Amino acid sequence: MRSRIIGVNVLIVLIVGLLSFALVRASLQKMTTRGEDVRREARHDAESVAANLLLAAFRIERLLETKVDDADFRASIEAAKGAGDVATQTATALKNQAKGWGVSFAKVAVVDADGKLIGRDSSSLDRGADVTAKLPSLRETLKDGLTRSDVWSDGQSSLLASFAPVRDESGKVIGAIIGGVPMTEVLGKAAAGRRVVVSARDASGWRSVGQSGLEAGQESLVTTKADLLAKTAQEAAAQFAEEGESLVVTAPLADFGDGKGLVVAAVGATSLLPAAAEAANPILAVMGLGLLLVIAGGLWLGMFLDTPIEVIESGLLEIANGNTDMRFDIDHPDLGGVASNLNTLLNKLMNVEEDNTDDQGRPLRG
């Protein structure tokens, strides 16, 4: 009997607990899943950041164009050819002057018509180095004389670099001036709290050149999706990819470099509460507690009823075997009355007058 009591109650608790868990979990997932909204929002974030980066680059390009059109500045650039110290002074002066215009250059460099470094701000390092090796789109500017922007990386940091051609009096391109602002600084302003990462393609593949607002591990969600990034750059169109509870939306930065080497990606959550479904887990804990209580209660109830039932069962067996004097002496809150009624029945069957006196022989009052 004990096992039946426990088994029935365990089954009831399991059915109610598991059904409650499944229903609550499904309801939470349905309420917190964002569906198409997250795609729209993430795409808006990616395209907004791409537009803000383009605007920041355009502002720097216009500043440099204004400087190279200045006769005195152009004269100083021409004088810098073959004179690295003059180039360094010119670059340093432009860097300091730009602060007054709200632009904080991390690096300003002057290159000749072949893309070789003549001088950079506050340093004589790398004079004669081929800048186009790390900034390939600079070659195009030196050829066609158009202002451009690209990402300039030195292995440790990445800059949003804009470069404007410098011409002599005849209009021939004789070099270029390059101004670079830290990508983290530009992206921080352009992202405005959005979760984005900018990826650049080089000979080794795609890598991150700046990110804003991302949590640990989210940056790799983007940089590991080389096919997605390549497709975005190739087709110049936004792309989508889901992984777990995260959504990656990419947008091309077609106006930078060669138009196919930079991509901005926004990372969104497909759920308003990523761990919402886990809120149903306490139901399983409560169900486990219920099972323990059912088992404990069943064991106690079994012990509470087993002893008097065994006494009645063995007594009835004795009576059946001929022991007509057998009577039940059971003090139990539930089965004591049953034992008393059995004694009364036996007395009537055996024509035995019941003892209606107390322990001292006095008659009991009805």
N, C-alpha and C positions, 0 to 999 in steps of 0.2 A: 504493500500500500504506500509505503514511504516513497519508493521510487516512482510510482505513478503520480503522486502529488507533485513531486519535484519535476518530473518530465513534462506534465501538462503546463505547469506554471512557467518553466523555462521556454517552452514552445511559444506561449503567449507573449512573453517578454521579447523574444527574438523577433517575432512577427511585427509587433508594435514598434520596436526600436529600429529595425532595419527599414521598415516602411517610412517611418518618420524621417530617418536620415536621408533616404533617397528623395523624398518629396521636398524637404527643406533645401538640400543641395541643388536640386534641379531648379527650384524657384530662385535661389540666390544667383545661380549662373545666368538664368534668363534675365533677371533684373539688372545685372551689372554688365552684361555683354553689350558692347557699343556698336558692333556691326559696321555699317557703312559710314557712320559718323567719324570713326577714328581714321578711316582712309581719307575722308575729306579734310579733316583737321591736320593730319600729318602731311598731306600734300600741300596744304596751304602754308604750313610751317616751312617745308623745304623750299618752296618757290619764293616765299617771302624773304627767307635768309639769302637765297641766291640773288634776289633783286637788291637787297641791302648791301651785299658784298660788291655787286656791280656798281652801285651808287658810290660806295666808299672808294673803289678803284677809280671811277670817273673823276671824283673830286681831286684825288692825288695827281691824276694825269693832267687835269686842267692847271693845277698848280705848277707842275713841271713845264708844261707848254708855255705858261706865262713867263717863267724864268728864262727858258731858252730863247724866247723872243726878245728878251732884254739885251740891248746892244752891249752893255758893260759885262753882263754875265757871259755872253757869247765870246767876247774878247778874252775873258779870263780862261775860258775853256780852250780857246785856240792857243793861248799862251801856255797852257798846261801840257800841250803835246811835247813829250820828251822831258817834261819837268814835273816829276811826281810831287814835289813839295807844293807846287802851285796848285795842282789838282787836289791835294789833300786839304789845303786851305780853302779852296772853292767849295769842296764838299762839306767841310765842317761849317762854313759860313751858311750854306743852304740849310743844313740840319738845324742850326740854332735859329735861323730866321723862320723856319717852318713852325716852330713851337708857338710863335706869335699868331699863327694862322690856325692853331688847333690841331696840327699834325705832328705826331711824335715819331720821327724817323728813328729806327734802330740802326739803319745803315744807309749811307749815301755814297754812291760810287760814280766815278767818271771813267768811261771806256773810250777807246779810239774806234776808228771805222772797222777794225777787224775784231772788235769785241774784247780786246786785251785791256786789262785794268791799268789805268794810268795812275789813279790814286783814289783813296777812300777817306772818309772822315776820321780824323783823330788817329790815324795809323798809317804806317808805311808798309803794312803786311800785304803780301800777295800781289805786289806790283808786277805787271807783265803776265799775270795769270789769265787764262782764257775763260772769261765769265760765261760765254755761250755754252760751255760744257755743262753747267748746272742751270742755265737759263736759255734753253734752245730757241725760244721765241724771240729772243733779242736779235738773233740773226735776221729775222724777217724785218724788224724795225730798222736795222742798219741798211737793209736792201731797199725797202719801199718808203722809208721815212714816215711811217705811221706810228702813233703812240699806242702802246699796248700795256697790259698788266698780266702777271702770271705769279705763280708761287715759286719763291726762291728759297731753297733749302740747303743748309750746309752740313746736314747730318745730325745736328744737335737742336736746331730750331728752324722754324719755317716763317718766311716773311711774305706778306702780300706786297709784291714789288711792281712798281709802275716805272716805265722808262719812256723818255721822250728823246727824239733825235736832235742832235745839234748840227746846224748847217753853217757853212761859211757864207761869205757875201754873194757867191755865185749860186747858192742854193744846194750845193753838194753836201751830203751827209758826211761829217767828219768824226762823228762819235755819238755818244749818248750819255745822258745823265739818268741814274737809277736811284729811286727812293724806295726803301723797304720799311714797312710797318709790321710789327709782330702779328702773326696770324691770330694768336690767342686774343690779342687786344681788339683787333678788327672784328673777329667773330663774336667776341663777348658783346660788343655793341650791336652787331648785326642780328644776333640771335635773340637778344632781349628776353632771356629766360627760356627760350625753346631748347629742346633736346636735339642737338644736331651734331654732325661730324662732317668735315670736308676731307675728301680722299683725293689723292693725286696719283697718277700713273707714271712710273719710271721703268727703267730696264728690268727691274726685279719684280714688277707687278704693282698692285695697288697698296697704298699705305696712307695712314691718317696724317694729315698736316695740321689739324686743329679740331678741337671739339668743345662743346659748351653744354653744360647741364646734364651730361650723361652720368648714369650710375656705373659702378664697377661692373665690368663685363659687357656693357652695352656697346662699347666702341668696337669690340671684335665682331658683334653682330653685323656690322657694316663692312669692315675691312676684309672679312672672310668671304664675302659674296662678290668675288671677282667677276663672275658672269653677269650678275645684275648691274654692277657698276659699268662694265664694258658696254652692255646693251644700252644703258642710259646715255653714255657718251656717244655711242655710235648713232643712235636714233634721235638724239637730242630731244628726248621725251621722258616724262616721269614714269617710273616703274615701281611695282609693289612686290613685297615679299613678306610672308608671315613665318615666324619661328616661335613656337610656344605661345606665350601670352604677349609677345612683342610684334609690332608691325614696323617694317622698314620701308620708307618711301624716298626715292631718290629723284633728284632734279639736276639737269646738266648745267654746268657753268660754261656755256658755249662761247661767251665773249672773253674768256681768259685763254691765254696761250694759243695753242693751235685749235682750240675749241673742242678737243676730244680727250683731254687729259685731266680734267677736274670735274668732280661731282660732289654735290652737297646732299646729305641724307638726313632725314628726320626720323627719329625713333619714337613710336607711339605705343601705348598699351591697349590691347584689344578689350580690356576689361576696366571698368571704373575702379574696381577693387580687385587687383590681381589674385589675392588670396581669399576672395569672398567665399568660395566653395568650402574652404577649410573651416568656416564658421559653423558648419554643421557637424564637425568632428566631436564636439562635446556631447552630442546625442549618443555617439558610440560609447563614450566614457560612462554616461549615465546608464546606458543599456547594460554595460559590463557590471556596474554596481548593482543594478537590478537583478542580474543573474546570480551574483554572489548572495544577495539577500534572499532570493528565492531558494537557493540551495541550503543556506543556513537555516532559514525558516522551515523548510521541508524536513531537515534533519531533526530540528527541535520538536516539530509537531509529531514526527514519527516516534521519537523517544517518549513524548508526552502521552501518546495513545497506545503504543505497542505493549507496554507492561500490563495495564489492566485488561486489554483484549486477550493477551496470552493467558492471564489468570482465569478469565471467564472460559476461554477455549479449553484449557486443561481441566477445569472444574466440570464442565459439561461432559468431557470425555470420561472422567471418574464416575459421574452419575450414570452414564450409559453403561459402564462396566459393573454396575451394581452397588456402588457406594451411595446409598440413599440418604445417608446422614450428611453428605457434602453440602455445605452452604458457603456463600461468597461473603468475604469480609474485605470490601474494597472501599477505600476512602479516596474518592476522585471527584473533582468538581463537575465533570461531564458524564462519566460512566458509573459513578456511585449510585445514582438513581436506578440505572439499568440493573445493577447487581442486586439492589434491594427488591426490585420487582421480580427478579428471577427467584430470589429466596421466598417471596410470598407465593409465587406460582408453585414452587416445589412443595411448600408446606400444604397447600391445598390439594395437590395431587397425591401427597402421601398421607393425607388426613391427619396432619400434625398441627396441633393448636399453636398459633404463633405466640411468642413471648412478648407480652405487651407491658412488661415492667422495666424499670431502669436498672442501673447497676446495683442499687441498694434494695431491689425487690419491690419498690413502690410502683403502683400502676401509673402508666403514662396517660396523661390527659389528651383526649382527641382534639 
